Amino acid sequence: MKIKADRRKPGRVDFFQFDSAYYNLYDYGMTKTVSLRIDMALLNSIDAASKAERKDRSEVVREALELWLKRRTIAEKVRRHREGYARHPVGPNEFAPVLGAQSWPK
């Protein structure tokens, strides 16, 4: 891997070339600042939770958004699963061979 400083900004080494692709080290892996409106009751709850968990407000909000995105993904998979079974319902004896082959302790 060939690494060399970018000469577009003399005196600063904030761009590097990795195999002909430029990566700005200030943006690579960095977070972006966003602004959003939150009512005071929710903000107070976030602040209380962040204090109890010893995390900053941004980390608590970030975790909440990540959980929301995961729940959304799971809900979509469940919806698709249900639609699939609605289109192709389970037959009356579909699982009979498997259930018949099982032996249960007495």
C-alpha positions as CSV (number, residue, x, y, z in Angstrom):
1,M,0.0,0.0,0.0
2,K,1.5,3.3,-1.1
3,I,0.9,6.3,1.3
4,K,2.0,9.8,0.5
5,A,0.9,13.2,1.7
6,D,-1.3,15.3,-0.6
7,R,0.5,18.4,-1.9
8,R,-2.7,20.4,-2.4
9,K,-2.4,21.7,1.1
10,P,1.3,22.4,1.9
11,G,2.2,22.3,5.5
12,R,-0.7,20.2,6.4
13,V,-1.0,16.5,6.3
14,D,-4.7,15.9,6.3
15,F,-5.1,14.1,3.0
16,F,-3.5,10.8,2.1
17,Q,-3.5,8.8,-1.0
18,F,-4.2,5.1,-0.7
19,D,-4.0,3.4,-4.0
20,S,-5.2,6.4,-5.9
21,A,-8.1,7.2,-3.6
22,Y,-8.1,10.2,-1.4
23,Y,-9.3,10.1,2.2
24,N,-9.8,13.2,4.3
25,L,-8.7,12.2,7.8
26,Y,-11.0,14.8,9.3
27,D,-14.1,13.2,7.8
28,Y,-13.0,9.6,7.8
29,G,-14.7,7.9,10.7
30,M,-15.9,11.2,12.2
31,T,-19.4,11.9,13.2
32,K,-21.5,14.7,11.8
33,T,-23.3,17.3,13.9
34,V,-27.1,17.5,13.4
35,S,-29.7,19.8,14.8
36,L,-33.1,18.7,15.8
37,R,-36.0,19.9,17.8
38,I,-37.0,18.0,21.0
39,D,-39.6,19.1,23.5
40,M,-38.4,19.9,27.0
41,A,-39.9,16.9,28.7
42,L,-38.1,14.5,26.4
43,L,-34.8,16.5,26.7
44,N,-35.1,16.4,30.5
45,S,-35.6,12.6,30.3
46,I,-32.6,12.3,28.0
47,D,-30.4,14.4,30.3
48,A,-31.5,12.3,33.4
49,A,-30.8,9.1,31.6
50,S,-27.4,10.3,30.4
51,K,-26.5,11.4,33.9
52,A,-27.6,8.1,35.4
53,E,-25.6,6.1,32.7
54,R,-22.6,8.5,32.9
55,K,-22.8,9.2,29.2
56,D,-23.1,12.4,27.3
57,R,-26.3,13.5,25.7
58,S,-25.1,12.7,22.2
59,E,-24.2,9.1,23.1
60,V,-27.7,8.5,24.6
61,V,-29.5,9.9,21.6
62,R,-27.2,8.0,19.2
63,E,-27.9,4.7,21.1
64,A,-31.7,5.4,20.9
65,L,-31.5,6.1,17.2
66,E,-29.5,2.9,16.6
67,L,-32.1,0.9,18.5
68,W,-34.9,2.5,16.5
69,L,-33.2,1.5,13.3
70,K,-32.7,-2.1,14.5
71,R,-36.4,-2.3,15.6
72,R,-37.4,-0.9,12.2
73,T,-35.3,-3.5,10.4
74,I,-36.8,-6.4,12.5
75,A,-40.3,-5.1,12.0
76,E,-39.8,-5.1,8.2
77,K,-38.5,-8.7,8.3
78,V,-41.4,-9.8,10.4
79,R,-43.8,-8.1,8.0
80,R,-42.2,-9.9,5.0
81,H,-42.3,-13.2,6.9
82,R,-46.0,-12.8,7.6
83,E,-46.7,-11.9,4.0
84,G,-44.9,-14.9,2.8
85,Y,-46.9,-17.3,5.0
86,A,-50.1,-15.5,4.0
87,R,-49.2,-16.2,0.3
88,H,-48.1,-19.8,1.0
89,P,-49.7,-21.0,4.2
90,V,-48.5,-24.1,6.1
91,G,-50.2,-27.3,4.9
92,P,-52.0,-29.5,7.3
93,N,-49.3,-32.3,7.3
94,E,-46.3,-30.1,6.4
95,F,-44.5,-30.8,9.7
96,A,-45.8,-34.3,10.2
97,P,-42.6,-36.1,9.1
98,V,-40.5,-34.0,11.5
99,L,-42.8,-34.3,14.4
100,G,-43.2,-38.0,13.9
101,A,-39.5,-38.6,13.8
102,Q,-39.0,-36.8,17.2
103,S,-38.8,-38.8,20.3
104,W,-39.8,-37.2,23.5
105,P,-38.6,-38.3,26.9
106,K,-41.3,-39.9,29.1
